[in-house]
């Protein structure tokens, strides 16, 4: 009986749940600054368009205006084409390397090629639908004034906000229709960059970290991963040659953040294609 009892497998220990991570990203090139801002705004539009609340439709409309303004002020389409072309060239050179899935590479290249075809088309004018819409332009004219889009300032907008949700969502999707290719291209670019390297676990003393960048290895974005429960946050700065991270703590919203004098553990990604 004793031998039988000892031969039985012991139950495996239940692993401790891993803490949720908060990711802090810092772009090292201007192109990615614009892409990250647009990704942030696209996420707002997608979230608020799906919500039935009038306040959500209001927020979504403002985000549509910000996206169209950014796209209109700078050559986002041209910058996105250049970045997608560069990614396609880099991916092409890696397709025959050991451990690379050729089918996945072919699928990604096909996706990028389709985006480039649409972006290069003479009929691709991102942001025109929003710019040519009378209601959107009324909101745009008042949006820079604090409280300038309230009901007595914009009765037409107030009326639109009281329409059924499916009508508001349809209008928002129409205004975003020619901007979706920009959002899809940015998603592809940022996904490739974020997945270009694995995170390294590091420990630093005194709440300060600095690293030289290898000129032979591309680095477009720094990502710092900390447990969501961490009481500190990183302040990242950098350029083409090096970057620094200062870990700060803000005791309350009333006080200024201060650098911590402690040992900090974190995960780091230096991402680039």
Backbone as CSV, one residue per row, in Angstrom:
resi,resn,N_x,N_y,N_z,CA_x,CA_y,CA_z,C_x,C_y,C_z
1,UNK,0.822,-1.208,0.000,0.000,0.000,0.000,0.856,1.257,0.000
2,UNK,1.951,1.196,0.808,2.818,2.376,0.896,3.492,2.660,-0.425
3,UNK,3.960,1.559,-1.111,4.636,1.754,-2.396,3.689,2.335,-3.411
4,UNK,2.439,1.842,-3.444,1.454,2.365,-4.391,1.177,3.827,-4.136
5,UNK,1.110,4.179,-2.845,0.813,5.563,-2.493,1.928,6.500,-2.935
6,UNK,3.198,6.049,-2.751,4.332,6.892,-3.113,4.495,7.035,-4.612
7,UNK,4.002,6.048,-5.385,4.165,6.082,-6.837,3.184,7.030,-7.505
8,UNK,2.162,7.429,-6.791,1.188,8.341,-7.388,1.826,9.711,-7.634
9,UNK,1.440,10.322,-8.768,1.962,11.630,-9.104,1.447,12.681,-8.146
10,UNK,2.331,13.560,-7.750,1.937,14.662,-6.886,1.264,15.740,-7.727
11,UNK,0.204,16.357,-7.210,-0.462,17.416,-7.978,0.483,18.588,-8.224
12,UNK,0.400,19.139,-9.434,1.253,20.271,-9.768,0.828,21.510,-8.999
13,UNK,1.807,22.282,-8.609,1.509,23.534,-7.907,0.853,24.512,-8.875
14,UNK,-0.152,25.190,-8.401,-0.833,26.189,-9.226,0.069,27.400,-9.348
15,UNK,0.431,27.768,-10.571,1.349,28.913,-10.733,0.699,30.201,-10.265
16,UNK,1.530,31.062,-9.718,1.040,32.362,-9.285,0.654,33.182,-10.520
17,UNK,-0.481,33.860,-10.479,-0.867,34.681,-11.637,0.135,35.789,-11.880
18,UNK,0.488,36.006,-13.146,1.426,37.057,-13.491,0.732,38.415,-13.436
19,UNK,1.391,39.415,-12.871,0.757,40.732,-12.802,0.572,41.324,-14.192
20,UNK,-0.514,42.027,-14.381,-0.743,42.699,-15.649,0.324,43.769,-15.846
21,UNK,0.752,43.920,-17.095,1.830,44.855,-17.388,1.289,46.150,-17.974
22,UNK,1.926,47.240,-17.620,1.684,48.529,-18.250,2.852,48.809,-19.180
23,UNK,2.544,49.138,-20.426,3.577,49.364,-21.434,3.725,50.868,-21.673
24,UNK,4.958,51.341,-21.585,5.282,52.740,-21.876,6.117,52.758,-23.148
25,UNK,5.653,53.494,-24.148,6.343,53.539,-25.434,6.876,54.938,-25.698
26,UNK,8.064,54.964,-26.313,8.656,56.255,-26.668,9.275,56.143,-28.058
27,UNK,8.756,56.897,-29.042,9.319,56.835,-30.398,10.625,57.609,-30.480
28,UNK,11.564,57.096,-31.274,12.850,57.756,-31.464,12.947,58.463,-32.809
29,UNK,11.913,58.313,-33.645,11.873,58.991,-34.945,10.538,59.721,-35.069
30,UNK,10.547,60.848,-35.748,9.365,61.707,-35.831,8.203,61.007,-36.511
31,UNK,8.487,60.189,-37.502,7.428,59.481,-38.218,6.580,58.652,-37.265
32,UNK,7.248,57.975,-36.325,6.511,57.130,-35.384,5.732,57.952,-34.361
33,UNK,6.187,59.143,-34.068,5.420,60.017,-33.175,4.033,60.263,-33.765
34,UNK,4.018,60.593,-35.053,2.743,60.841,-35.722,1.904,59.577,-35.772
35,UNK,2.525,58.449,-36.084,1.782,57.198,-36.185,1.171,56.810,-34.838
36,UNK,1.907,56.979,-33.756,1.384,56.628,-32.431,0.227,57.541,-32.020
37,UNK,0.331,58.824,-32.358,-0.771,59.741,-32.058,-2.026,59.348,-32.838
38,UNK,-1.835,58.991,-34.106,-2.982,58.591,-34.917,-3.569,57.272,-34.420
39,UNK,-2.723,56.334,-34.030,-3.224,55.070,-33.468,-4.093,55.340,-32.251
40,UNK,-3.657,56.248,-31.409,-4.406,56.653,-30.211,-5.779,57.210,-30.597
41,UNK,-5.829,58.043,-31.618,-7.089,58.655,-32.041,-8.010,57.643,-32.733
42,UNK,-7.447,56.762,-33.550,-8.256,55.720,-34.184,-8.909,54.830,-33.128
43,UNK,-8.162,54.516,-32.073,-8.710,53.691,-30.994,-9.891,54.397,-30.320
44,UNK,-9.780,55.712,-30.146,-10.892,56.471,-29.564,-12.127,56.415,-30.452
45,UNK,-11.927,56.620,-31.759,-13.069,56.580,-32.682,-13.738,55.218,-32.645
46,UNK,-12.951,54.155,-32.727,-13.517,52.809,-32.743,-14.281,52.501,-31.460
47,UNK,-13.711,52.924,-30.333,-14.378,52.668,-29.049,-15.687,53.439,-28.936
48,UNK,-15.646,54.733,-29.198,-16.822,55.571,-28.970,-17.904,55.374,-30.029
49,UNK,-17.530,54.997,-31.250,-18.544,54.755,-32.271,-19.429,53.579,-31.884
50,UNK,-18.854,52.597,-31.201,-19.629,51.411,-30.802,-20.550,51.675,-29.619
51,UNK,-20.369,52.800,-28.933,-21.180,53.110,-27.754,-22.410,53.925,-28.150
52,UNK,-23.523,53.631,-27.510,-24.779,54.310,-27.855,-24.910,55.685,-27.210
53,UNK,-24.123,55.964,-26.183,-24.267,57.227,-25.455,-23.955,58.421,-26.352
54,UNK,-24.687,59.513,-26.175,-24.444,60.726,-26.966,-23.072,61.304,-26.679
55,UNK,-22.617,61.189,-25.426,-21.288,61.695,-25.092,-20.225,60.941,-25.884
56,UNK,-20.440,59.642,-26.127,-19.483,58.871,-26.915,-19.445,59.359,-28.358
57,UNK,-20.613,59.641,-28.928,-20.651,60.168,-30.300,-19.967,61.527,-30.386
58,UNK,-20.116,62.318,-29.339,-19.439,63.618,-29.288,-17.915,63.423,-29.299
59,UNK,-17.427,62.515,-28.434,-15.981,62.257,-28.377,-15.477,61.682,-29.698
60,UNK,-16.252,60.795,-30.306,-15.838,60.196,-31.570,-15.724,61.262,-32.658
61,UNK,-16.656,62.183,-32.692,-16.626,63.252,-33.696,-15.377,64.105,-33.540
62,UNK,-15.033,64.458,-32.307,-13.831,65.257,-32.071,-12.576,64.495,-32.494
63,UNK,-12.558,63.183,-32.247,-11.400,62.382,-32.652,-11.288,62.296,-34.170
64,UNK,-12.429,62.185,-34.872,-12.421,62.189,-36.340,-11.796,63.487,-36.855
65,UNK,-12.180,64.592,-36.247,-11.651,65.895,-36.666,-10.140,65.965,-36.433
66,UNK,-9.679,65.460,-35.289,-8.239,65.485,-35.003,-7.469,64.621,-35.997
67,UNK,-8.014,63.451,-36.336,-7.350,62.584,-37.313,-7.245,63.286,-38.660
68,UNK,-8.361,63.847,-39.133,-8.351,64.499,-40.446,-7.437,65.724,-40.447
69,UNK,-7.346,66.417,-39.308,-6.443,67.569,-39.221,-4.981,67.138,-39.311
70,UNK,-4.607,66.066,-38.594,-3.226,65.578,-38.649,-2.882,65.116,-40.056
71,UNK,-3.787,64.356,-40.655,-3.549,63.843,-42.006,-3.454,65.003,-43.006
72,UNK,-4.240,66.051,-42.779,-4.239,67.185,-43.693,-3.042,68.090,-43.546
73,UNK,-2.479,68.172,-42.322,-1.366,69.091,-42.081,-0.024,68.531,-42.527
74,UNK,0.124,67.234,-42.518,1.409,66.631,-42.882,1.189,65.518,-43.902
75,UNK,2.256,65.125,-44.552,2.152,64.109,-45.598,2.151,62.720,-44.969
76,UNK,1.100,62.422,-44.208,1.016,61.136,-43.531,0.959,59.994,-44.545
77,UNK,0.206,60.198,-45.621,0.102,59.141,-46.631,1.475,58.841,-47.229
78,UNK,2.231,59.870,-47.577,3.558,59.665,-48.138,4.500,58.985,-47.161
79,UNK,4.455,59.401,-45.881,5.307,58.793,-44.866,4.933,57.333,-44.646
80,UNK,3.638,57.040,-44.686,3.186,55.667,-44.494,3.614,54.789,-45.663
81,UNK,3.539,55.309,-46.872,3.995,54.556,-48.049,5.478,54.215,-47.916
82,UNK,6.298,55.198,-47.525,7.729,54.956,-47.361,8.000,53.882,-46.311
83,UNK,7.276,53.957,-45.198,7.509,52.996,-44.113,7.071,51.593,-44.523
84,UNK,5.935,51.472,-45.196,5.465,50.162,-45.659,6.425,49.583,-46.702
85,UNK,6.942,50.417,-47.597,7.912,49.947,-48.594,9.179,49.441,-47.905
86,UNK,9.620,50.163,-46.899,10.827,49.759,-46.170,10.609,48.441,-45.440
87,UNK,9.433,48.302,-44.826,9.111,47.051,-44.124,9.082,45.884,-45.100
88,UNK,8.459,46.093,-46.264,8.367,45.025,-47.262,9.761,44.589,-47.707
89,UNK,10.659,45.545,-47.930,12.023,45.214,-48.340,12.769,44.436,-47.274
90,UNK,12.618,44.855,-46.007,13.295,44.161,-44.905,12.741,42.756,-44.727
91,UNK,11.418,42.621,-44.772,10.792,41.305,-44.615,11.218,40.370,-45.743
92,UNK,11.325,40.909,-46.944,11.724,40.105,-48.104,13.113,39.502,-47.908
93,UNK,14.026,40.257,-47.320,15.397,39.765,-47.127,15.479,38.691,-46.046
94,UNK,14.456,38.596,-45.184,14.480,37.621,-44.090,13.667,36.360,-44.386
95,UNK,13.022,36.305,-45.531,12.064,35.214,-45.762,12.735,33.855,-45.871
96,UNK,13.994,33.784,-46.286,14.685,32.501,-46.468,15.561,32.121,-45.277
97,UNK,15.503,32.894,-44.212,16.325,32.578,-43.046,15.711,31.425,-42.249
98,UNK,16.549,30.631,-41.543,16.038,29.508,-40.751,15.037,29.971,-39.695
99,UNK,13.978,29.209,-39.527,12.974,29.508,-38.517,11.896,30.469,-38.958
100,UNK,12.000,31.005,-40.162,11.003,31.943,-40.676,9.935,31.167,-41.437
101,UNK,8.683,31.437,-41.130,7.565,30.772,-41.793,7.323,31.456,-43.144
102,UNK,7.661,30.791,-44.259,7.508,31.442,-45.564,6.061,31.783,-45.908
103,UNK,5.126,30.956,-45.424,3.716,31.232,-45.699,3.261,32.507,-44.995
104,UNK,3.688,32.671,-43.727,3.335,33.880,-42.977,3.966,35.108,-43.614
105,UNK,5.210,34.969,-44.086,5.893,36.085,-44.739,5.160,36.481,-46.022
106,UNK,4.782,35.478,-46.814,4.070,35.752,-48.066,2.738,36.448,-47.804
107,UNK,2.045,36.006,-46.751,0.763,36.622,-46.411,0.944,38.078,-45.986
108,UNK,1.986,38.335,-45.177,2.249,39.704,-44.723,2.632,40.599,-45.895
109,UNK,3.478,40.081,-46.790,3.883,40.865,-47.955,2.691,41.160,-48.861
110,UNK,1.780,40.189,-48.978,0.580,40.403,-49.784,-0.302,41.493,-49.170
111,UNK,-0.417,41.482,-47.824,-1.200,42.510,-47.132,-0.598,43.891,-47.356
112,UNK,0.716,43.988,-47.206,1.395,45.268,-47.399,1.253,45.738,-48.845
113,UNK,1.388,44.811,-49.797,1.269,45.164,-51.211,-0.123,45.712,-51.518
114,UNK,-1.159,45.112,-50.926,-2.520,45.605,-51.126,-2.702,47.006,-50.576
115,UNK,-2.123,47.270,-49.400,-2.202,48.603,-48.809,-1.477,49.629,-49.675
116,UNK,-0.307,49.266,-50.155,0.456,50.192,-50.993,-0.286,50.507,-52.291
117,UNK,-0.932,49.505,-52.860,-1.709,49.730,-54.084,-2.814,50.738,-53.845
118,UNK,-3.516,50.588,-52.717,-4.607,51.522,-52.406,-4.076,52.916,-52.097
119,UNK,-2.996,53.003,-51.339,-2.450,54.306,-50.962,-1.906,55.064,-52.169
120,UNK,-1.334,54.333,-53.132,-0.770,54.972,-54.319,-1.823,55.355,-55.346
121,UNK,-3.032,54.861,-55.162,-4.095,55.134,-56.123,-4.399,56.629,-56.176
122,UNK,-4.679,57.123,-57.380,-5.020,58.537,-57.533,-6.318,58.922,-56.875
123,UNK,-7.151,57.939,-56.548,-8.435,58.214,-55.895,-8.344,58.181,-54.370
124,UNK,-7.136,57.935,-53.841,-6.954,57.853,-52.386,-6.636,59.240,-51.832
125,UNK,-7.630,59.848,-51.181,-7.465,61.177,-50.570,-7.976,61.118,-49.128
126,UNK,-7.181,60.557,-48.222,-7.635,60.391,-46.841,-8.052,61.702,-46.189
127,UNK,-9.213,61.678,-45.537,-9.707,62.837,-44.800,-10.656,63.726,-45.572
128,UNK,-10.859,63.459,-46.864,-11.719,64.327,-47.672,-13.182,64.249,-47.244
129,UNK,-13.628,63.066,-46.864,-15.039,62.931,-46.471,-15.365,63.797,-45.257
130,UNK,-14.478,63.799,-44.289,-14.711,64.622,-43.098,-14.596,66.106,-43.425
131,UNK,-13.632,66.465,-44.280,-13.426,67.873,-44.612,-14.585,68.448,-45.429
132,UNK,-15.255,67.605,-46.199,-16.334,68.075,-47.062,-17.707,67.963,-46.416
133,UNK,-17.755,67.515,-45.164,-19.039,67.377,-44.470,-19.357,68.665,-43.707
134,UNK,-20.541,69.209,-43.940,-20.916,70.499,-43.350,-20.991,70.426,-41.831
135,UNK,-21.574,69.358,-41.296,-21.696,69.248,-39.844,-20.330,69.126,-39.190
136,UNK,-19.463,68.323,-39.752,-18.117,68.169,-39.199,-17.389,69.502,-39.208
137,UNK,-17.536,70.275,-40.273,-16.866,71.573,-40.349,-17.420,72.561,-39.329
138,UNK,-18.714,72.494,-39.050,-19.292,73.344,-38.009,-18.667,73.026,-36.647
139,UNK,-18.532,71.730,-36.357,-17.931,71.320,-35.086,-16.458,71.709,-35.056
140,UNK,-15.758,71.526,-36.179,-14.333,71.865,-36.244,-14.099,73.350,-35.928
141,UNK,-14.955,74.218,-36.435,-14.795,75.663,-36.226,-14.937,76.054,-34.761
142,UNK,-15.722,75.279,-34.000,-15.962,75.616,-32.595,-15.139,74.773,-31.623
143,UNK,-14.481,73.722,-32.129,-13.851,72.748,-31.242,-12.687,73.336,-30.442
144,UNK,-12.007,74.353,-30.974,-10.860,74.927,-30.266,-11.267,75.879,-29.150
145,UNK,-12.562,76.228,-29.078,-13.066,77.129,-28.034,-13.524,76.300,-26.846
146,UNK,-13.039,76.566,-25.636,-13.480,75.794,-24.468,-15.006,75.832,-24.337
147,UNK,-15.620,74.669,-24.354,-17.076,74.581,-24.259,-17.795,75.062,-25.499
148,UNK,-17.049,75.243,-26.591,-17.626,75.869,-27.780,-18.589,75.015,-28.579
149,UNK,-18.728,73.734,-28.230,-19.649,72.869,-28.978,-20.878,72.499,-28.158
150,UNK,-21.230,73.330,-27.177,-22.428,73.031,-26.384,-23.681,73.340,-27.207
151,UNK,-24.831,73.000,-26.666,-26.075,72.973,-27.451,-26.450,74.329,-28.047
152,UNK,-26.287,75.433,-27.314,-26.723,76.728,-27.850,-25.753,77.256,-28.910
153,UNK,-24.465,76.774,-28.866,-23.498,77.168,-29.884,-23.731,76.408,-31.193
154,UNK,-24.056,75.122,-31.074,-24.214,74.272,-32.254,-25.512,73.476,-32.174
155,UNK,-26.650,74.125,-32.429,-27.922,73.392,-32.365,-27.991,72.251,-33.380
156,UNK,-27.314,72.393,-34.527,-27.315,71.315,-35.519,-26.612,70.073,-34.964
157,UNK,-25.503,70.281,-34.269,-24.781,69.164,-33.650,-25.603,68.554,-32.523
158,UNK,-26.272,69.409,-31.765,-27.138,68.947,-30.672,-28.263,68.073,-31.232
159,UNK,-28.815,68.488,-32.359,-29.859,67.703,-33.002,-29.321,66.359,-33.476
160,UNK,-28.146,66.372,-34.078,-27.538,65.124,-34.562,-27.262,64.151,-33.423
161,UNK,-26.804,64.682,-32.294,-26.507,63.830,-31.144,-27.752,63.154,-30.577
162,UNK,-28.929,63.703,-30.858,-30.170,63.111,-30.357,-30.826,62.167,-31.362
163,UNK,-30.145,61.915,-32.466,-30.654,60.928,-33.411,-30.339,59.520,-32.892
164,UNK,-31.004,58.504,-33.439,-30.724,57.129,-32.992,-29.258,56.762,-33.182
165,UNK,-28.787,55.884,-32.325,-27.369,55.516,-32.355,-26.940,54.967,-33.707
166,UNK,-27.790,54.158,-34.353,-27.371,53.560,-35.619,-27.156,54.618,-36.696
167,UNK,-27.881,55.733,-36.622,-27.672,56.808,-37.589,-26.365,57.547,-37.314
168,UNK,-26.106,57.802,-36.038,-24.849,58.476,-35.677,-23.645,57.602,-36.045
169,UNK,-23.749,56.295,-35.764,-22.653,55.379,-36.088,-22.426,55.316,-37.598
170,UNK,-23.510,55.337,-38.370,-23.379,55.309,-39.833,-22.665,56.554,-40.335
171,UNK,-23.006,57.714,-39.780,-22.330,58.953,-40.184,-20.852,58.923,-39.807
172,UNK,-20.557,58.472,-38.597,-19.166,58.401,-38.156,-18.356,57.470,-39.059
173,UNK,-18.936,56.343,-39.426,-18.241,55.414,-40.311,-18.042,56.008,-41.707
174,UNK,-18.993,56.806,-42.159,-18.848,57.481,-43.452,-17.707,58.483,-43.410
175,UNK,-17.634,59.264,-42.326,-16.554,60.253,-42.197,-15.185,59.575,-42.123
176,UNK,-15.158,58.353,-41.594,-13.891,57.630,-41.423,-13.532,56.762,-42.620
177,UNK,-14.427,56.641,-43.576,-14.256,55.653,-44.640,-12.932,55.798,-45.374
178,UNK,-12.562,57.000,-45.790,-11.318,57.166,-46.539,-10.097,57.304,-45.628
179,UNK,-10.311,57.257,-44.315,-9.205,57.289,-43.365,-8.815,55.893,-42.886
180,UNK,-9.670,54.908,-43.143,-9.424,53.558,-42.633,-8.129,52.967,-43.174
181,UNK,-7.769,53.278,-44.421,-6.539,52.743,-44.990,-5.324,53.266,-44.229
182,UNK,-5.409,54.511,-43.756,-4.326,55.060,-42.933,-4.233,54.284,-41.619
183,UNK,-5.375,54.046,-40.985,-5.387,53.298,-39.728,-4.868,51.882,-39.899
184,UNK,-5.268,51.212,-40.996,-4.822,49.842,-41.240,-3.317,49.798,-41.494
185,UNK,-2.809,50.758,-42.264,-1.375,50.803,-42.537,-0.562,51.055,-41.284
186,UNK,-1.034,51.965,-40.447,-0.337,52.264,-39.194,-0.366,51.050,-38.268
187,UNK,-1.501,50.349,-38.200,-1.578,49.137,-37.383,-0.534,48.115,-37.821
188,UNK,-0.393,47.939,-39.132,0.583,46.977,-39.655,2.007,47.385,-39.318
189,UNK,2.329,48.656,-39.542,3.671,49.153,-39.267,4.017,49.004,-37.783
190,UNK,3.132,49.461,-36.910,3.421,49.422,-35.474,3.449,47.994,-34.945
191,UNK,2.595,47.135,-35.481,2.607,45.729,-35.059,3.935,45.071,-35.431
192,UNK,4.426,45.340,-36.644,5.712,44.779,-37.073,6.851,45.286,-36.190
193,UNK,6.831,46.577,-35.890,7.908,47.160,-35.083,7.881,46.605,-33.662
194,UNK,6.685,46.540,-33.071,6.581,46.024,-31.695,6.997,44.561,-31.604
195,UNK,6.734,43.807,-32.666,7.084,42.383,-32.652,8.462,42.080,-33.185
196,UNK,9.273,43.098,-33.420,10.589,42.899,-34.039,11.627,42.355,-33.075
197,UNK,11.349,42.399,-31.781,12.321,41.939,-30.791,11.603,41.470,-29.542
198,UNK,12.275,40.659,-28.773,11.723,40.188,-27.513,12.211,41.079,-26.374
199,UNK,11.455,41.084,-25.294,11.799,41.929,-24.154,12.931,41.311,-23.333
200,UNK,13.795,42.166,-22.815,14.857,41.743,-21.913,14.543,42.225,-20.501
201,UNK,14.753,41.339,-19.541,14.506,41.711,-18.140,15.764,42.343,-17.568
202,UNK,15.613,43.537,-17.017,16.754,44.289,-16.509,16.510,44.745,-15.085
203,UNK,17.594,44.984,-14.389,17.559,45.551,-13.044,18.522,46.731,-12.997
204,UNK,18.058,47.871,-12.506,18.909,49.057,-12.432,18.878,49.622,-11.016
205,UNK,19.973,50.273,-10.665,20.095,50.917,-9.362,19.836,52.414,-9.496
206,UNK,19.296,52.992,-8.470,19.125,54.442,-8.424,18.089,55.007,-9.363
207,UNK,17.247,54.154,-9.922,16.158,54.631,-10.765,16.600,55.264,-12.068
208,UNK,17.790,54.887,-12.571,18.296,55.499,-13.808,18.923,54.432,-14.694
209,UNK,18.627,54.530,-16.009,19.184,53.581,-16.975,19.544,54.331,-18.243
210,UNK,20.705,53.986,-18.811,21.133,54.592,-20.072,21.751,53.523,-20.955
211,UNK,21.508,53.620,-22.264,22.062,52.635,-23.183,22.440,53.291,-24.499
212,UNK,23.610,52.928,-25.003,24.037,53.354,-26.318,23.322,52.512,-27.367
213,UNK,23.018,53.111,-28.491,22.354,52.397,-29.573,23.366,51.968,-30.618
214,UNK,23.253,50.725,-31.035,24.126,50.183,-32.067,23.723,50.788,-33.416
215,UNK,24.597,51.526,-34.084,24.225,52.155,-35.358,23.900,51.145,-36.457
216,UNK,24.333,49.886,-36.264,24.055,48.853,-37.258,22.722,48.145,-37.042
217,UNK,22.078,48.438,-35.923,20.792,47.818,-35.618,19.715,48.901,-35.550
218,UNK,18.626,48.741,-36.292,17.587,49.779,-36.272,16.858,49.808,-34.935
219,UNK,16.634,50.996,-34.423,15.830,51.161,-33.204,14.940,52.378,-33.404
220,UNK,13.655,52.128,-33.559,12.694,53.200,-33.816,11.843,53.545,-32.603
221,UNK,11.762,52.598,-31.666,10.890,52.817,-30.524,11.405,52.045,-29.306
222,UNK,11.337,52.695,-28.153,11.663,52.069,-26.875,10.358,51.688,-26.180
223,UNK,10.318,50.472,-25.657,9.145,50.024,-24.890,9.621,49.562,-23.516
224,UNK,9.041,50.121,-22.483,9.325,49.733,-21.102,8.076,49.093,-20.531
225,UNK,8.240,47.887,-19.969,7.105,47.148,-19.423,7.284,47.015,-17.920
226,UNK,6.277,47.473,-17.188,6.283,47.415,-15.730,4.987,46.786,-15.246
227,UNK,5.014,46.124,-14.087,3.755,45.631,-13.521,2.771,46.772,-13.310
228,UNK,1.509,46.505,-13.577,0.492,47.551,-13.436,0.421,48.064,-11.995
229,UNK,0.872,47.260,-11.055,0.840,47.653,-9.646,2.050,48.492,-9.245
230,UNK,3.003,48.678,-10.151,4.214,49.428,-9.811,3.869,50.866,-9.471
231,UNK,4.552,51.389,-8.474,4.296,52.767,-8.040,5.172,53.765,-8.779
232,UNK,5.949,53.282,-9.750,6.841,54.154,-10.503,6.462,54.119,-11.980
233,UNK,6.951,55.116,-12.713,6.753,55.154,-14.155,8.020,55.695,-14.804
234,UNK,8.278,55.344,-16.068,9.512,55.776,-16.721,9.332,57.088,-17.483
235,UNK,10.347,57.903,-17.435,10.446,59.076,-18.293,11.566,58.772,-19.281
236,UNK,11.213,58.615,-20.551,12.157,58.152,-21.564,12.532,59.316,-22.471
237,UNK,13.811,59.426,-22.783,14.274,60.414,-23.756,15.380,59.767,-24.570
238,UNK,15.536,60.222,-25.798,16.583,59.613,-26.601,16.617,60.139,-28.009
239,UNK,17.633,59.692,-28.738,17.810,60.065,-30.127,18.433,58.924,-30.893
240,UNK,19.209,59.259,-31.917,19.784,58.222,-32.774,20.906,57.442,-32.102
241,UNK,21.574,58.033,-31.099,22.793,57.425,-30.558,22.593,56.772,-29.196
242,UNK,21.681,57.266,-28.401,21.495,56.706,-27.066,20.101,57.070,-26.545
243,UNK,19.708,56.402,-25.484,18.471,56.769,-24.798,18.664,56.591,-23.297
244,UNK,17.872,57.316,-22.549,17.918,57.231,-21.087,16.519,57.024,-20.548
245,UNK,16.463,56.369,-19.398,15.197,56.138,-18.704,15.376,56.556,-17.252
246,UNK,14.552,57.467,-16.804,14.499,57.847,-15.389,13.191,57.330,-14.819
247,UNK,13.266,56.605,-13.733,12.064,56.095,-13.096,11.609,57.073,-12.018
248,UNK,10.375,57.522,-12.142,9.836,58.554,-11.276,8.679,58.015,-10.444
249,UNK,8.441,58.714,-9.365,7.268,58.418,-8.526,6.562,59.729,-8.227
250,UNK,5.237,59.716,-8.330,4.438,60.891,-7.989,3.541,60.511,-6.818
251,UNK,3.826,61.064,-5.671,3.109,60.678,-4.457,1.626,61.004,-4.550
252,UNK,1.301,62.144,-5.160,-0.094,62.522,-5.379,-0.135,63.476,-6.561
253,UNK,-1.331,63.745,-7.036,-1.465,64.649,-8.179,-1.067,66.078,-7.822
254,UNK,-0.944,66.375,-6.540,-0.592,67.718,-6.092,0.913,67.960,-6.079
255,UNK,1.700,66.892,-6.158,3.155,67.028,-6.071,3.799,66.693,-7.412
256,UNK,5.003,67.203,-7.607,5.729,66.937,-8.847,6.382,65.552,-8.775
257,UNK,6.470,64.857,-9.886,7.160,63.560,-9.876,8.639,63.738,-9.523
258,UNK,9.188,62.756,-8.794,10.590,62.777,-8.403,11.230,61.449,-8.762
259,UNK,12.503,61.513,-9.148,13.215,60.286,-9.472,13.416,59.451,-8.210
260,UNK,13.198,58.153,-8.344,13.336,57.263,-7.187,14.794,56.851,-7.033
261,UNK,15.208,56.661,-5.809,16.551,56.166,-5.511,16.401,54.741,-4.999
262,UNK,16.131,53.844,-5.947,15.834,52.471,-5.561,16.211,51.536,-6.697
263,UNK,16.198,50.248,-6.403,16.428,49.220,-7.413,15.116,48.952,-8.152
264,UNK,15.177,49.024,-9.460,13.980,48.848,-10.286,14.198,47.674,-11.229
265,UNK,13.202,46.798,-11.291,13.194,45.706,-12.267,12.149,46.038,-13.331
266,UNK,12.527,45.833,-14.601,11.616,46.134,-15.691,12.019,45.328,-16.921
267,UNK,11.121,45.282,-17.889,11.405,44.647,-19.168,11.574,45.742,-20.215
268,UNK,12.509,45.526,-21.132,12.858,46.537,-22.127,12.864,45.943,-23.517
269,UNK,12.280,46.678,-24.460,12.353,46.341,-25.878,12.910,47.531,-26.647
270,UNK,13.917,47.284,-27.474,14.412,48.266,-28.432,13.945,47.810,-29.804
271,UNK,12.869,48.406,-30.304,12.167,47.883,-31.471,12.549,48.629,-32.743
272,UNK,12.687,47.900,-33.824,12.979,48.540,-35.103,12.977,47.542,-36.241
273,UNK,12.606,48.004,-37.398,12.594,47.175,-38.622,13.640,47.723,-39.595
